[in-house]
């Protein structure tokens, strides 16, 4: 399961469930969050440096969310 939290509102805004943890799982959770928050502009998506978040597929998913910037600790 991958979950996206809105830290300002302190609630779950996106999630995805899969039999295997991969970039598709995290990208689906991100897209759900983006749609749930009505395609916000100027949003920061922060994650760790795990392979799911550093993959090309996830980077393309972030880029498809116009105005979103990715941050990793």
PQR file with spaces between the fields and no chain letter, atoms N, CA, C, O and H, PARSE charges and radii, in Angstrom:
ATOM       1  N    UNK     1       0.838   -1.170    0.000 -0.4000 1.5000
ATOM       2  CA   UNK     1       0.000    0.000    0.000 -0.0000 2.0000
ATOM       3  C    UNK     1       0.887    1.239    0.000  0.5500 1.7000
ATOM       4  O    UNK     1       1.864    1.315    0.746 -0.5500 1.4000
ATOM       5  N    UNK     2       0.544    2.197   -0.832 -0.4000 1.5000
ATOM       6  CA   UNK     2       1.224    3.495   -0.852 -0.0000 2.0000
ATOM       7  C    UNK     2       0.194    4.556   -0.473  0.5500 1.7000
ATOM       8  O    UNK     2      -0.937    4.534   -0.961 -0.5500 1.4000
ATOM       9  H    UNK     2      -0.249    2.135   -1.437  0.4000 1.0000
ATOM      10  N    UNK     3       0.582    5.468    0.383 -0.4000 1.5000
ATOM      11  CA   UNK     3      -0.321    6.511    0.878 -0.0000 2.0000
ATOM      12  C    UNK     3       0.321    7.869    0.679  0.5500 1.7000
ATOM      13  O    UNK     3       1.519    8.034    0.908 -0.5500 1.4000
ATOM      14  H    UNK     3       1.500    5.486    0.779  0.4000 1.0000
ATOM      15  N    UNK     4      -0.481    8.854    0.249 -0.4000 1.5000
ATOM      16  CA   UNK     4      -0.026   10.238    0.121 -0.0000 2.0000
ATOM      17  C    UNK     4      -0.798   11.054    1.150  0.5500 1.7000
ATOM      18  O    UNK     4      -2.029   11.054    1.167 -0.5500 1.4000
ATOM      19  H    UNK     4      -1.454    8.720    0.063  0.4000 1.0000
ATOM      20  N    UNK     5      -0.059   11.746    2.005 -0.4000 1.5000
ATOM      21  CA   UNK     5      -0.669   12.574    3.040 -0.0000 2.0000
ATOM      22  C    UNK     5      -0.540   14.043    2.684  0.5500 1.7000
ATOM      23  O    UNK     5       0.499   14.480    2.189 -0.5500 1.4000
ATOM      24  H    UNK     5       0.941   11.746    1.991  0.4000 1.0000
ATOM      25  N    UNK     6      -1.591   14.802    2.935 -0.4000 1.5000
ATOM      26  CA   UNK     6      -1.537   16.256    2.848 -0.0000 2.0000
ATOM      27  C    UNK     6      -1.127   16.712    4.246  0.5500 1.7000
ATOM      28  O    UNK     6      -1.924   16.647    5.182 -0.5500 1.4000
ATOM      29  H    UNK     6      -2.435   14.447    3.337  0.4000 1.0000
ATOM      30  N    UNK     7       0.099   17.166    4.383 -0.4000 1.5000
ATOM      31  CA   UNK     7       0.593   17.524    5.714 -0.0000 2.0000
ATOM      32  C    UNK     7      -0.067   18.769    6.286  0.5500 1.7000
ATOM      33  O    UNK     7      -0.137   18.922    7.505 -0.5500 1.4000
ATOM      34  H    UNK     7       0.746   17.219    3.622  0.4000 1.0000
ATOM      35  N    UNK     8      -0.556   19.667    5.423 -0.4000 1.5000
ATOM      36  CA   UNK     8      -1.244   20.853    5.913 -0.0000 2.0000
ATOM      37  C    UNK     8      -2.613   20.476    6.477  0.5500 1.7000
ATOM      38  O    UNK     8      -2.962   20.872    7.589 -0.5500 1.4000
ATOM      39  H    UNK     8      -0.500   19.543    4.432  0.4000 1.0000
ATOM      40  N    UNK     9      -3.390   19.704    5.700 -0.4000 1.5000
ATOM      41  CA   UNK     9      -4.729   19.303    6.130 -0.0000 2.0000
ATOM      42  C    UNK     9      -4.701   18.098    7.075  0.5500 1.7000
ATOM      43  O    UNK     9      -5.695   17.787    7.730 -0.5500 1.4000
ATOM      44  H    UNK     9      -3.107   19.382    4.797  0.4000 1.0000
ATOM      45  N    UNK    10      -3.539   17.424    7.134 -0.4000 1.5000
ATOM      46  CA   UNK    10      -3.377   16.250    7.986 -0.0000 2.0000
ATOM      47  C    UNK    10      -4.377   15.154    7.662  0.5500 1.7000
ATOM      48  O    UNK    10      -5.051   14.619    8.542 -0.5500 1.4000
ATOM      49  H    UNK    10      -2.731   17.677    6.602  0.4000 1.0000
ATOM      50  N    UNK    11      -4.459   14.826    6.349 -0.4000 1.5000
ATOM      51  CA   UNK    11      -5.349   13.743    5.954 -0.0000 2.0000
ATOM      52  C    UNK    11      -4.797   13.016    4.735  0.5500 1.7000
ATOM      53  O    UNK    11      -3.959   13.540    4.001 -0.5500 1.4000
ATOM      54  H    UNK    11      -3.911   15.261    5.634  0.4000 1.0000
ATOM      55  N    UNK    12      -5.282   11.807    4.540 -0.4000 1.5000
ATOM      56  CA   UNK    12      -4.912   11.013    3.376 -0.0000 2.0000
ATOM      57  C    UNK    12      -5.628   11.584    2.160  0.5500 1.7000
ATOM      58  O    UNK    12      -6.847   11.757    2.179 -0.5500 1.4000
ATOM      59  H    UNK    12      -5.962   11.381    5.136  0.4000 1.0000
ATOM      60  N    UNK    13      -4.875   11.877    1.104 -0.4000 1.5000
ATOM      61  CA   UNK    13      -5.481   12.410   -0.122 -0.0000 2.0000
ATOM      62  C    UNK    13      -5.293   11.465   -1.306  0.5500 1.7000
ATOM      63  O    UNK    13      -5.887   11.672   -2.364 -0.5500 1.4000
ATOM      64  H    UNK    13      -3.885   11.737    1.089  0.4000 1.0000
ATOM      65  N    UNK    14      -4.477   10.436   -1.137 -0.4000 1.5000
ATOM      66  CA   UNK    14      -4.286    9.459   -2.199 -0.0000 2.0000
ATOM      67  C    UNK    14      -3.726    8.166   -1.650  0.5500 1.7000
ATOM      68  O    UNK    14      -2.988    8.157   -0.665 -0.5500 1.4000
ATOM      69  H    UNK    14      -3.994   10.267   -0.278  0.4000 1.0000
ATOM      70  N    UNK    15      -4.092    7.065   -2.308 -0.4000 1.5000
ATOM      71  CA   UNK    15      -3.548    5.770   -1.908 -0.0000 2.0000
ATOM      72  C    UNK    15      -3.662    4.798   -3.073  0.5500 1.7000
ATOM      73  O    UNK    15      -4.411    5.025   -4.023 -0.5500 1.4000
ATOM      74  H    UNK    15      -4.692    7.072   -3.108  0.4000 1.0000
ATOM      75  N    UNK    16      -2.916    3.729   -2.981 -0.4000 1.5000
ATOM      76  CA   UNK    16      -2.958    2.672   -3.981 -0.0000 2.0000
ATOM      77  C    UNK    16      -2.555    1.368   -3.306  0.5500 1.7000
ATOM      78  O    UNK    16      -1.731    1.358   -2.391 -0.5500 1.4000
ATOM      79  H    UNK    16      -2.307    3.545   -2.209  0.4000 1.0000
ATOM      80  N    UNK    17      -3.142    0.277   -3.766 -0.4000 1.5000
ATOM      81  CA   UNK    17      -2.852   -1.037   -3.208 -0.0000 2.0000
ATOM      82  C    UNK    17      -2.426   -1.956   -4.346  0.5500 1.7000
ATOM      83  O    UNK    17      -3.012   -1.928   -5.428 -0.5500 1.4000
ATOM      84  H    UNK    17      -3.811    0.285   -4.509  0.4000 1.0000
ATOM      85  N    UNK    18      -1.404   -2.770   -4.096 -0.4000 1.5000
ATOM      86  CA   UNK    18      -0.897   -3.683   -5.121 -0.0000 2.0000
ATOM      87  C    UNK    18      -0.265   -4.898   -4.460  0.5500 1.7000
ATOM      88  O    UNK    18       0.109   -4.856   -3.288 -0.5500 1.4000
ATOM      89  H    UNK    18      -0.928   -2.792   -3.217  0.4000 1.0000
ATOM      90  N    UNK    19      -0.149   -5.987   -5.226 -0.4000 1.5000
ATOM      91  CA   UNK    19       0.526   -7.187   -4.728 -0.0000 2.0000
ATOM      92  C    UNK    19       2.036   -6.995   -4.669  0.5500 1.7000
ATOM      93  O    UNK    19       2.726   -7.688   -3.923 -0.5500 1.4000
ATOM      94  H    UNK    19      -0.453   -6.021   -6.178  0.4000 1.0000
ATOM      95  N    UNK    20       2.549   -6.050   -5.459 -0.4000 1.5000
ATOM      96  CA   UNK    20       3.994   -5.827   -5.459 -0.0000 2.0000
ATOM      97  C    UNK    20       4.301   -4.338   -5.339  0.5500 1.7000
ATOM      98  O    UNK    20       3.734   -3.523   -6.067 -0.5500 1.4000
ATOM      99  H    UNK    20       1.988   -5.486   -6.066  0.4000 1.0000
ATOM     100  N    UNK    21       5.200   -3.985   -4.419 -0.4000 1.5000
ATOM     101  CA   UNK    21       5.581   -2.578   -4.284 -0.0000 2.0000
ATOM     102  C    UNK    21       6.501   -2.173   -5.440  0.5500 1.7000
ATOM     103  O    UNK    21       7.597   -2.713   -5.596 -0.5500 1.4000
ATOM     104  H    UNK    21       5.660   -4.647   -3.828  0.4000 1.0000
ATOM     105  N    UNK    22       6.039   -1.221   -6.238 -0.4000 1.5000
ATOM     106  CA   UNK    22       6.847   -0.755   -7.374 -0.0000 2.0000
ATOM     107  C    UNK    22       6.477    0.683   -7.704  0.5500 1.7000
ATOM     108  O    UNK    22       5.668    1.297   -7.008 -0.5500 1.4000
ATOM     109  H    UNK    22       5.149   -0.783   -6.111  0.4000 1.0000
ATOM     110  N    UNK    23       7.061    1.214   -8.754 -0.4000 1.5000
ATOM     111  CA   UNK    23       6.824    2.610   -9.129 -0.0000 2.0000
ATOM     112  C    UNK    23       5.397    2.850   -9.601  0.5500 1.7000
ATOM     113  O    UNK    23       4.872    3.952   -9.441 -0.5500 1.4000
ATOM     114  H    UNK    23       7.717    0.715   -9.320  0.4000 1.0000
ATOM     115  N    UNK    24       4.769    1.844  -10.173 -0.4000 1.5000
ATOM     116  CA   UNK    24       3.376    1.979  -10.598 -0.0000 2.0000
ATOM     117  C    UNK    24       2.487    2.230   -9.391  0.5500 1.7000
ATOM     118  O    UNK    24       1.581    3.061   -9.445 -0.5500 1.4000
ATOM     119  H    UNK    24       5.196    0.949  -10.302  0.4000 1.0000
ATOM     120  N    UNK    25       2.739    1.525   -8.318 -0.4000 1.5000
ATOM     121  CA   UNK    25       1.978    1.688   -7.079 -0.0000 2.0000
ATOM     122  C    UNK    25       2.061    3.122   -6.567  0.5500 1.7000
ATOM     123  O    UNK    25       1.036    3.735   -6.269 -0.5500 1.4000
ATOM     124  H    UNK    25       3.476    0.850   -8.274  0.4000 1.0000
ATOM     125  N    UNK    26       3.273    3.657   -6.465 -0.4000 1.5000
ATOM     126  CA   UNK    26       3.439    5.008   -5.940 -0.0000 2.0000
ATOM     127  C    UNK    26       2.916    6.060   -6.918  0.5500 1.7000
ATOM     128  O    UNK    26       2.380    7.082   -6.490 -0.5500 1.4000
ATOM     129  H    UNK    26       4.105    3.159   -6.708  0.4000 1.0000
ATOM     130  N    UNK    27       3.060    5.830   -8.204 -0.4000 1.5000
ATOM     131  CA   UNK    27       2.556    6.780   -9.200 -0.0000 2.0000
ATOM     132  C    UNK    27       1.030    6.853   -9.152  0.5500 1.7000
ATOM     133  O    UNK    27       0.460    7.935   -9.292 -0.5500 1.4000
ATOM     134  H    UNK    27       3.495    5.000   -8.552  0.4000 1.0000
ATOM     135  N    UNK    28       0.370    5.722   -8.957 -0.4000 1.5000
ATOM     136  CA   UNK    28      -1.103    5.718   -8.858 -0.0000 2.0000
ATOM     137  C    UNK    28      -1.569    6.482   -7.619  0.5500 1.7000
ATOM     138  O    UNK    28      -2.556    7.216   -7.677 -0.5500 1.4000
ATOM     139  H    UNK    28       0.833    4.843   -8.843  0.4000 1.0000
ATOM     140  N    UNK    29      -0.867    6.314   -6.507 -0.4000 1.5000
ATOM     141  CA   UNK    29      -1.219    7.046   -5.289 -0.0000 2.0000
ATOM     142  C    UNK    29      -1.039    8.546   -5.492  0.5500 1.7000
ATOM     143  O    UNK    29      -1.863    9.341   -5.042 -0.5500 1.4000
ATOM     144  H    UNK    29      -0.065    5.718   -6.460  0.4000 1.0000
ATOM     145  N    UNK    30       0.039    8.930   -6.171 -0.4000 1.5000
ATOM     146  CA   UNK    30       0.289   10.340   -6.464 -0.0000 2.0000
ATOM     147  C    UNK    30      -0.810   10.920   -7.357  0.5500 1.7000
ATOM     148  O    UNK    30      -1.320   12.008   -7.088 -0.5500 1.4000
ATOM     149  H    UNK    30       0.709    8.283   -6.537  0.4000 1.0000
ATOM     150  N    UNK    31      -1.170   10.207   -8.401 -0.4000 1.5000
ATOM     151  CA   UNK    31      -2.205   10.697   -9.322 -0.0000 2.0000
ATOM     152  C    UNK    31      -3.557   10.837   -8.616  0.5500 1.7000
ATOM     153  O    UNK    31      -4.298   11.784   -8.878 -0.5500 1.4000
ATOM     154  H    UNK    31      -0.756    9.324   -8.620  0.4000 1.0000
ATOM     155  N    UNK    32      -3.878    9.897   -7.724 -0.4000 1.5000
ATOM     156  CA   UNK    32      -5.122   10.000   -6.959 -0.0000 2.0000
ATOM     157  C    UNK    32      -5.097   11.249   -6.083  0.5500 1.7000
ATOM     158  O    UNK    32      -6.089   11.973   -6.001 -0.5500 1.4000
ATOM     159  H    UNK    32      -3.275    9.127   -7.511  0.4000 1.0000
ATOM     160  N    UNK    33      -3.965   11.501   -5.429 -0.4000 1.5000
ATOM     161  CA   UNK    33      -3.842   12.691   -4.581 -0.0000 2.0000
ATOM     162  C    UNK    33      -3.990   13.964   -5.401  0.5500 1.7000
ATOM     163  O    UNK    33      -4.656   14.910   -4.977 -0.5500 1.4000
ATOM     164  H    UNK    33      -3.159   10.913   -5.496  0.4000 1.0000
ATOM     165  N    UNK    34      -3.371   13.985   -6.571 -0.4000 1.5000
ATOM     166  CA   UNK    34      -3.434   15.158   -7.452 -0.0000 2.0000
ATOM     167  C    UNK    34      -4.882   15.433   -7.872  0.5500 1.7000
ATOM     168  O    UNK    34      -5.313   16.587   -7.882 -0.5500 1.4000
ATOM     169  H    UNK    34      -2.830   13.218   -6.915  0.4000 1.0000
ATOM     170  N    UNK    35      -5.622   14.400   -8.211 -0.4000 1.5000
ATOM     171  CA   UNK    35      -7.024   14.561   -8.602 -0.0000 2.0000
ATOM     172  C    UNK    35      -7.902   14.940   -7.402  0.5500 1.7000
ATOM     173  O    UNK    35      -8.787   15.788   -7.515 -0.5500 1.4000
ATOM     174  H    UNK    35      -5.272   13.463   -8.202  0.4000 1.0000
ATOM     175  N    UNK    36      -7.646   14.305   -6.255 -0.4000 1.5000
ATOM     176  CA   UNK    36      -8.427   14.584   -5.046 -0.0000 2.0000
ATOM     177  C    UNK    36      -8.301   16.042   -4.628  0.5500 1.7000
ATOM     178  O    UNK    36      -9.278   16.657   -4.202 -0.5500 1.4000
ATOM     179  H    UNK    36      -6.926   13.616   -6.164  0.4000 1.0000
ATOM     180  N    UNK    37      -7.094   16.593   -4.749 -0.4000 1.5000
ATOM     181  CA   UNK    37      -6.867   17.992   -4.365 -0.0000 2.0000
ATOM     182  C    UNK    37      -7.172   18.955   -5.506  0.5500 1.7000
ATOM     183  O    UNK    37      -6.782   20.121   -5.457 -0.5500 1.4000
ATOM     184  H    UNK    37      -6.300   16.093   -5.095  0.4000 1.0000
ATOM     185  N    UNK    38      -7.873   18.469   -6.538 -0.4000 1.5000
ATOM     186  CA   UNK    38      -8.337   19.289   -7.666 -0.0000 2.0000
ATOM     187  C    UNK    38      -7.193   19.953   -8.426  0.5500 1.7000
ATOM     188  O    UNK    38      -7.248   21.138   -8.755 -0.5500 1.4000
ATOM     189  H    UNK    38      -8.189   17.521   -6.578  0.4000 1.0000
ATOM     190  N    UNK    39      -6.155   19.160   -8.699 -0.4000 1.5000
ATOM     191  CA   UNK    39      -5.015   19.580   -9.510 -0.0000 2.0000
ATOM     192  C    UNK    39      -4.383   20.885   -9.017  0.5500 1.7000
ATOM     193  O    UNK    39      -4.353   21.877   -9.746 -0.5500 1.4000
ATOM     194  H    UNK    39      -6.110   18.197   -8.432  0.4000 1.0000
ATOM     195  N    UNK    40      -3.882   20.883   -7.790 -0.4000 1.5000
ATOM     196  CA   UNK    40      -3.296   22.110   -7.228 -0.0000 2.0000
ATOM     197  C    UNK    40      -2.012   22.513   -7.935  0.5500 1.7000
ATOM     198  O    UNK    40      -1.326   21.678   -8.525 -0.5500 1.4000
ATOM     199  H    UNK    40      -3.906   20.077   -7.198  0.4000 1.0000
ATOM     200  N    UNK    41      -1.703   23.767   -7.871 -0.4000 1.5000
ATOM     201  CA   UNK    41      -0.488   24.302   -8.468 -0.0000 2.0000
ATOM     202  C    UNK    41       0.460   24.722   -7.341  0.5500 1.7000
ATOM     203  O    UNK    41       0.006   25.164   -6.285 -0.5500 1.4000
ATOM     204  H    UNK    41      -2.260   24.445   -7.392  0.4000 1.0000
ATOM     205  N    UNK    42       1.758   24.589   -7.557 -0.4000 1.5000
ATOM     206  CA   UNK    42       2.728   25.012   -6.550 -0.0000 2.0000
ATOM     207  C    UNK    42       2.821   24.085   -5.359  0.5500 1.7000
ATOM     208  O    UNK    42       3.044   24.537   -4.236 -0.5500 1.4000
ATOM     209  H    UNK    42       2.126   24.230   -8.414  0.4000 1.0000
ATOM     210  N    UNK    43       2.651   22.786   -5.589 -0.4000 1.5000
ATOM     211  CA   UNK    43       2.669   21.804   -4.506 -0.0000 2.0000
ATOM     212  C    UNK    43       4.026   21.117   -4.446  0.5500 1.7000
ATOM     213  O    UNK    43       4.648   20.869   -5.479 -0.5500 1.4000
ATOM     214  H    UNK    43       2.469   22.419   -6.501  0.4000 1.0000
ATOM     215  N    UNK    44       4.479   20.814   -3.249 -0.4000 1.5000
ATOM     216  CA   UNK    44       5.726   20.108   -3.023 -0.0000 2.0000
ATOM     217  C    UNK    44       5.403   18.679   -2.611  0.5500 1.7000
ATOM     218  O    UNK    44       4.684   18.461   -1.636 -0.5500 1.4000
ATOM     219  H    UNK    44       3.974   21.016   -2.410  0.4000 1.0000
ATOM     220  N    UNK    45       5.929   17.699   -3.351 -0.4000 1.5000
ATOM     221  CA   UNK    45       5.770   16.287   -2.982 -0.0000 2.0000
ATOM     222  C    UNK    45       7.082   15.844   -2.358  0.5500 1.7000
ATOM     223  O    UNK    45       8.112   15.806   -3.031 -0.5500 1.4000
ATOM     224  H    UNK    45       6.512   17.875   -4.143  0.4000 1.0000
ATOM     225  N    UNK    46       7.046   15.509   -1.070 -0.4000 1.5000
ATOM     226  CA   UNK    46       8.261   15.132   -0.353 -0.0000 2.0000
ATOM     227  C    UNK    46       8.237   13.642   -0.031  0.5500 1.7000
ATOM     228  O    UNK    46       7.224   13.110    0.423 -0.5500 1.4000
ATOM     229  H    UNK    46       6.209   15.540   -0.524  0.4000 1.0000
ATOM     230  N    UNK    47       9.357   12.980   -0.270 -0.4000 1.5000
ATOM     231  CA   UNK    47       9.478   11.548    0.022 -0.0000 2.0000
ATOM     232  C    UNK    47      10.911   11.230    0.426  0.5500 1.7000
ATOM     233  O    UNK    47      11.780   12.102    0.460 -0.5500 1.4000
ATOM     234  H    UNK    47      10.180   13.411   -0.639  0.4000 1.0000
ATOM     235  N    UNK    48      11.130    9.954    0.730 -0.4000 1.5000
ATOM     236  CA   UNK    48      12.500    9.508    0.962 -0.0000 2.0000
ATOM     237  C    UNK    48      13.145    9.228   -0.396  0.5500 1.7000
ATOM     238  O    UNK    48      12.552    9.517   -1.435 -0.5500 1.4000
ATOM     239  H    UNK    48      10.424    9.246    0.702  0.4000 1.0000
ATOM     240  N    UNK    49      14.346    8.673   -0.393 -0.4000 1.5000
ATOM     241  CA   UNK    49      15.059    8.425   -1.638 -0.0000 2.0000
ATOM     242  C    UNK    49      14.941    6.976   -2.094  0.5500 1.7000
ATOM     243  O    UNK    49      15.841    6.451   -2.749 -0.5500 1.4000
ATOM     244  H    UNK    49      14.828    8.438    0.452  0.4000 1.0000
ATOM     245  N    UNK    50      13.840    6.335   -1.750 -0.4000 1.5000
ATOM     246  CA   UNK    50      13.610    4.954   -2.152 -0.0000 2.0000
ATOM     247  C    UNK    50      13.514    4.814   -3.663  0.5500 1.7000
ATOM     248  O    UNK    50      13.240    5.783   -4.371 -0.5500 1.4000
ATOM     249  H    UNK    50      13.108    6.761   -1.217  0.4000 1.0000
ATOM     250  N    UNK    51      13.741    3.608   -4.146 -0.4000 1.5000
ATOM     251  CA   UNK    51      13.759    3.367   -5.595 -0.0000 2.0000
ATOM     252  C    UNK    51      12.430    3.693   -6.261  0.5500 1.7000
ATOM     253  O    UNK    51      12.403    4.048   -7.439 -0.5500 1.4000
ATOM     254  H    UNK    51      13.964    2.821   -3.571  0.4000 1.0000
ATOM     255  N    UNK    52      11.332    3.580   -5.530 -0.4000 1.5000
ATOM     256  CA   UNK    52      10.017    3.894   -6.111 -0.0000 2.0000
ATOM     257  C    UNK    52       9.910    5.371   -6.455  0.5500 1.7000
ATOM     258  O    UNK    52       9.257    5.741   -7.431 -0.5500 1.4000
ATOM     259  H    UNK    52      11.354    3.292   -4.572  0.4000 1.0000
ATOM     260  N    UNK    53      10.544    6.205   -5.662 -0.4000 1.5000
ATOM     261  CA   UNK    53      10.447    7.656   -5.846 -0.0000 2.0000
ATOM     262  C    UNK    53      11.552    8.236   -6.726  0.5500 1.7000
ATOM     263  O    UNK    53      11.447    9.371   -7.191 -0.5500 1.4000
ATOM     264  H    UNK    53      11.074    5.905   -4.869  0.4000 1.0000
ATOM     265  N    UNK    54      12.599    7.468   -6.951 -0.4000 1.5000
ATOM     266  CA   UNK    54      13.691    7.947   -7.806 -0.0000 2.0000
ATOM     267  C    UNK    54      13.613    7.369   -9.216  0.5500 1.7000
ATOM     268  O    UNK    54      14.481    7.639  -10.046 -0.5500 1.4000
ATOM     269  H    UNK    54      12.684    6.546   -6.574  0.4000 1.0000
ATOM     270  N    UNK    55      12.583    6.579   -9.489 -0.4000 1.5000
ATOM     271  CA   UNK    55      12.451    5.948  -10.802 -0.0000 2.0000
ATOM     272  C    UNK    55      12.012    6.959  -11.867  0.5500 1.7000
ATOM     273  O    UNK    55      11.434    8.004  -11.568 -0.5500 1.4000
ATOM     274  H    UNK    55      11.877    6.359   -8.815  0.4000 1.0000
ATOM     275  N    UNK    56      12.304    6.610  -13.097 -0.4000 1.5000
ATOM     276  CA   UNK    56      11.894    7.448  -14.231 -0.0000 2.0000
ATOM     277  C    UNK    56      10.371    7.535  -14.296  0.5500 1.7000
ATOM     278  O    UNK    56       9.822    8.604  -14.562 -0.5500 1.4000
ATOM     279  H    UNK    56      12.774    5.762  -13.340  0.4000 1.0000
ATOM     280  N    UNK    57       9.683    6.412  -14.053 -0.4000 1.5000
ATOM     281  CA   UNK    57       8.225    6.384  -14.118 -0.0000 2.0000
ATOM     282  C    UNK    57       7.606    7.353  -13.106  0.5500 1.7000
ATOM     283  O    UNK    57       6.658    8.068  -13.430 -0.5500 1.4000
ATOM     284  H    UNK    57      10.129    5.544  -13.837  0.4000 1.0000
ATOM     285  N    UNK    58       8.140    7.374  -11.886 -0.4000 1.5000
ATOM     286  CA   UNK    58       7.589    8.273  -10.878 -0.0000 2.0000
ATOM     287  C    UNK    58       7.904    9.728  -11.219  0.5500 1.7000
ATOM     288  O    UNK    58       7.061   10.604  -11.029 -0.5500 1.4000
ATOM     289  H    UNK    58       8.910    6.793  -11.623  0.4000 1.0000
ATOM     290  N    UNK    59       9.106    9.990  -11.720 -0.4000 1.5000
ATOM     291  CA   UNK    59       9.474   11.354  -12.130 -0.0000 2.0000
ATOM     292  C    UNK    59       8.537   11.860  -13.225  0.5500 1.7000
ATOM     293  O    UNK    59       8.148   13.028  -13.219 -0.5500 1.4000
ATOM     294  H    UNK    59       9.791    9.278  -11.875  0.4000 1.0000
ATOM     295  N    UNK    60       8.176   10.992  -14.156 -0.4000 1.5000
ATOM     296  CA   UNK    60       7.231   11.374  -15.212 -0.0000 2.0000
ATOM     297  C    UNK    60       5.846   11.631  -14.639  0.5500 1.7000
ATOM     298  O    UNK    60       5.131   12.511  -15.117 -0.5500 1.4000
ATOM     299  H    UNK    60       8.492   10.043  -14.160  0.4000 1.0000
ATOM     300  N    UNK    61       5.463   10.869  -13.621 -0.4000 1.5000
ATOM     301  CA   UNK    61       4.166   11.077  -12.974 -0.0000 2.0000
ATOM     302  C    UNK    61       4.129   12.427  -12.262  0.5500 1.7000
ATOM     303  O    UNK    61       3.121   13.131  -12.325 -0.5500 1.4000
ATOM     304  H    UNK    61       6.044   10.154  -13.233  0.4000 1.0000
ATOM     305  N    UNK    62       5.212   12.790  -11.589 -0.4000 1.5000
ATOM     306  CA   UNK    62       5.297   14.105  -10.932 -0.0000 2.0000
ATOM     307  C    UNK    62       5.239   15.211  -11.987  0.5500 1.7000
ATOM     308  O    UNK    62       4.555   16.218  -11.803 -0.5500 1.4000
ATOM     309  H    UNK    62       6.030   12.217  -11.538  0.4000 1.0000
ATOM     310  N    UNK    63       5.954   15.020  -13.083 -0.4000 1.5000
ATOM     311  CA   UNK    63       5.984   16.031  -14.163 -0.0000 2.0000
ATOM     312  C    UNK    63       4.611   16.219  -14.785  0.5500 1.7000
ATOM     313  O    UNK    63       4.295   17.309  -15.261 -0.5500 1.4000
ATOM     314  H    UNK    63       6.510   14.202  -13.233  0.4000 1.0000
ATOM     315  N    UNK    64       3.787   15.176  -14.790 -0.4000 1.5000
ATOM     316  CA   UNK    64       2.438   15.290  -15.360 -0.0000 2.0000
ATOM     317  C    UNK    64       1.496   16.084  -14.437  0.5500 1.7000
ATOM     318  O    UNK    64       0.425   16.517  -14.862 -0.5500 1.4000
ATOM     319  H    UNK    64       4.043   14.290  -14.404  0.4000 1.0000
ATOM     320  N    UNK    65       1.897   16.265  -13.200 -0.4000 1.5000
ATOM     321  CA   UNK    65       1.122   17.080  -12.238 -0.0000 2.0000
ATOM     322  C    UNK    65       1.665   18.501  -12.328  0.5500 1.7000
ATOM     323  O    UNK    65       2.593   18.860  -11.605 -0.5500 1.4000
ATOM     324  H    UNK    65       2.767   15.914  -12.855  0.4000 1.0000
ATOM     325  N    UNK    66       1.104   19.286  -13.189 -0.4000 1.5000
ATOM     326  CA   UNK    66       1.601   20.628  -13.496 -0.0000 2.0000
ATOM     327  C    UNK    66       1.755   21.476  -12.250  0.5500 1.7000
ATOM     328  O    UNK    66       0.820   21.625  -11.463 -0.5500 1.4000
ATOM     329  H    UNK    66       0.350   18.994  -13.777  0.4000 1.0000
ATOM     330  N    UNK    67       2.945   22.029  -12.079 -0.4000 1.5000
ATOM     331  CA   UNK    67       3.218   22.897  -10.946 -0.0000 2.0000
ATOM     332  C    UNK    67       3.716   22.167   -9.706  0.5500 1.7000
ATOM     333  O    UNK    67       3.990   22.799   -8.686 -0.5500 1.4000
ATOM     334  H    UNK    67       3.705   21.907  -12.717  0.4000 1.0000
ATOM     335  N    UNK    68       3.836   20.831   -9.783 -0.4000 1.5000
ATOM     336  CA   UNK    68       4.304   20.065   -8.625 -0.0000 2.0000
ATOM     337  C    UNK    68       5.822   19.918   -8.702  0.5500 1.7000
ATOM     338  O    UNK    68       6.389   19.729   -9.779 -0.5500 1.4000
ATOM     339  H    UNK    68       3.613   20.318  -10.612  0.4000 1.0000
ATOM     340  N    UNK    69       6.463   20.009   -7.546 -0.4000 1.5000
ATOM     341  CA   UNK    69       7.902   19.857   -7.442 -0.0000 2.0000
ATOM     342  C    UNK    69       8.183   18.695   -6.497  0.5500 1.7000
ATOM     343  O    UNK    69       7.536   18.564   -5.458 -0.5500 1.4000
ATOM     344  H    UNK    69       6.002   20.162   -6.672  0.4000 1.0000
ATOM     345  N    UNK    70       9.145   17.858   -6.858 -0.4000 1.5000
ATOM     346  CA   UNK    70       9.514   16.727   -6.007 -0.0000 2.0000
ATOM     347  C    UNK    70      10.682   17.090   -5.110  0.5500 1.7000
ATOM     348  O    UNK    70      11.630   17.744   -5.545 -0.5500 1.4000
ATOM     349  H    UNK    70       9.670   17.965   -7.701  0.4000 1.0000
ATOM     350  N    UNK    71      10.612   16.664   -3.860 -0.4000 1.5000
ATOM     351  CA   UNK    71      11.665   16.867   -2.875 -0.0000 2.0000
ATOM     352  C    UNK    71      11.947   15.533   -2.215  0.5500 1.7000
ATOM     353  O    UNK    71      11.026   14.771   -1.921 -0.5500 1.4000
ATOM     354  H    UNK    71       9.843   16.133   -3.506  0.4000 1.0000
ATOM     355  N    UNK    72      13.228   15.248   -1.980 -0.4000 1.5000
ATOM     356  CA   UNK    72      13.592   13.996   -1.295 -0.0000 2.0000
ATOM     357  C    UNK    72      14.586   14.296   -0.179  0.5500 1.7000
ATOM     358  O    UNK    72      15.480   15.128   -0.332 -0.5500 1.4000
ATOM     359  H    UNK    72      13.976   15.867   -2.219  0.4000 1.0000
ATOM     360  N    UNK    73      14.414   13.602    0.951 -0.4000 1.5000
ATOM     361  CA   UNK    73      15.341   13.785    2.069 -0.0000 2.0000
ATOM     362  C    UNK    73      16.508   12.840    1.940  0.5500 1.7000
ATOM     363  O    UNK    73      17.400   12.841    2.788 -0.5500 1.4000
ATOM     364  H    UNK    73      13.687   12.927    1.075  0.4000 1.0000
